[in-house]
Amino acid sequence: MTMKNLKIFILKKNNKKKGFQITFAKKGVFEFKGNKRVLVLYDGQTLTKNGENITNFNFSKSDFGLTNMDSHFLAYKKISEQSTESLIKCIQNVFGGKKYNIINCNKNDPRNIYKELFKRLISPFYLPVLILISLLLILTSKENLKYNKNKFLIFFLGFGVIVLSESSLGYIANNLIKNFSLVILPILLTLIIYLIFIYKIKLSYKNL
């Protein structure tokens, strides 16, 4: 059994010396070496406390025997590694709907869930906005004296939309209602620029 893309924590207590040992790693694989089951960890770190002294060391690979070991394991996926379906189910938990057992679903602080869903479901809508902005360039002929001016305006408009799409994540709040304006913004921008484009096209045909 391989545990990839998981954070793995091992806590080992030593009550006699009033100390503890914590090990965490990016990847773990269960293997059998002889008759013993061993957890092989990769790319991790171990923190050890003995009395008042705390030491730590990094490792690229380390074996942990699981027999007669007073340990507690906790392995969980990062929010960015969970499926969109799981994140939506987490939102249902937040609003008191059907209860799902979702890892890392914090009902008291769902901001990270909202941010991840926004990045996956809403941010892609900024792409058609950028496409429509670039199409505005064809509305002005190169022979037109305003062509260069419009080209720079369209460039800065597109750059502003990119900055807006990236910075929107920072304004995501714990309250879903407060996030509504950020959700409809790319859709609204797409509609406005599309209507402007259609209007300019029709106007140019009338002037022919």
N, C-alpha and C positions, 0 to 999 in steps of 0.2 A: 504493500500500500504506500503510495506516494502522496505527500501533502505539499502541493506547489502553490505559490502565490499566497501563502498563509503566514501570518505571524504566529510563531509557536513559543509559548512561555512554559518554563519548567521552574517550579518553586520547590526548593528542598530546605526544610527547617532543621536546625540543630539546637534543640532545647538545652542541652548540657552546656554548650558554649555560648548560648544566647546569640546565635548567629543564624545566617541563612545563605542560600545560594540561589541566584536567579539566572536562568539561561534563556536567551531568546534567539531565534534564527528565522531566516527567510524561507527555508525549505527543509522538510524532514521526510525520511524514508524508513519504514519498518523493515528490518531484515532479521533473518535467523542465522546466527553464527554458532554452530554446534547445536546444542539444545536450548540455547538462550535467545530470547527475543531482544533485539537491540534497536534503538531508535538512532539513526544516523542523521545528524544535523549538518546543514551547510550554511556558510556565510552568517555567522552569528557572534554573540558576545556573552560572556559569563561574568556576573558580578557576585563576589563572595564577601560576606561580613563575618569576621571572627572577633567578638568583643567590640572594641572600638575601631578596629582596622577594616577598611574596605578596599578590596583589590578587584581589578577587572582585566580580562584579556579577550582579544578577538580571535576567532578561528575560522578557517575556511571549511573544515570538516571535523566533526567530533562524534564519538560513539557514546550512547547512554544506555546502560543496562536497565531493564524495566523490572527485573525480579527483585523483590524485597526492598523496594525503593519508595520512601514516603514522599511522593510527589503529586502535584496536581497539574494537569495539562489544560491549557486553554488555547485553542486554535480557532481563528476567525478570519473571515475574508474582509478585506478593505471594502469601503463603500463603493469605490470605483471599480471593483472586481465583481460586484454583485449584478445580477441580471436586472433589467428594467422592470420586469414583472415583480421581482422581489421588492424593489423600491416602491412600486405602486401599492403593493400589499402593505408595506410599512406605513404609507400615508393613510391607508384604510384603518390601520391600528391607531394612528394618531387621532383620527376623527371618531373613534369608538365604534367602528363597524365590526365586521367579522374579524376575530382574532387570529392572527397568523404568527407563527414562530419564526421571526426574521432576525438574523444576526445583525448586531450593531444598530438595531432600530430603537432609537432613543425618543420616546414620545414627548419628553420634556424639552428636547432640543433637536427639532427636526430640520434645522437649517441646512445641515450638510446633505440631507436627503433631497431637499428642495433644489440645492445647488447642482447636485449630480443629475437630477431629472431635467433641470433647466438646460444644462450643458448638452444633454442627449436629445431632448425633444424640442426645445425652443431655439437654441442657438443656430441650428441648421437653417432656420427660416431667414437668417440674415444673408444667406447665399443668394437667393433670388433678388433680394434688395440690391446687392452689389451688381448682379447681372443687369438689372433694370437701369441702374445708375450708369453703367458703362454704355448701355444702348442709347442713352441720351446724347451721346457724342455724334451719332449719325444724323441727328436732327439739324445740325449746322454744317453747311458746306464749307470746305476748306477755302473757297474763294471769299467767304464772308469775313468781314473785318473783325467780327466778334468771335471767330473760331478759336483763336489762341486763348482768349479770355475765358470762353466757355470750357475749354479743355482743362484749364487750371482749376476752375470752379468745380468741375465734375471730379477731378482728381482729389481735391480736398474734401469734397462731399463723401466720396468713397472711403477716404482715409478716416473721416469722422465716424462713419458707420462701423468700420472695423474696430476703432477705439471704443465705441459705444457697446458693441457686442462683447468685447473682452472685459470691459469694466462693469457690465451689468451684473456679473456674478457677485461682485462685492456688495451689491445693494440688496441681495436676497436676504429676507428676514425670516424669523420663525413663524410669523403670521402669514398664512396663505393668502388672505384677502389683500394684504399690503403688497404681495408679489404679483397681483393681477395686472397692474399697469406694465410691469416688466414683461409679462407673458404676451400681452396684446400688442406691445410696441413694434416688434418686427413685422407682425401681420398688418398693422396699421400703416407702417412705412411702405410695405410692399404695395398695398392698395393705393396709397397716395401717389407714389412714383409711377405706378402703372396708369392711373387716370391722367397724370400729367403727360406721360408718353403718348397715350391715345389722343389726347386733346391736341398736342403739338403735331402729330401725324395728320389729323383731320384738318388742322389749320393750314399746314403746308400744301395739302391737296387743294384747298379752296383758293390758294394764292397762285396756283399753276395757271 
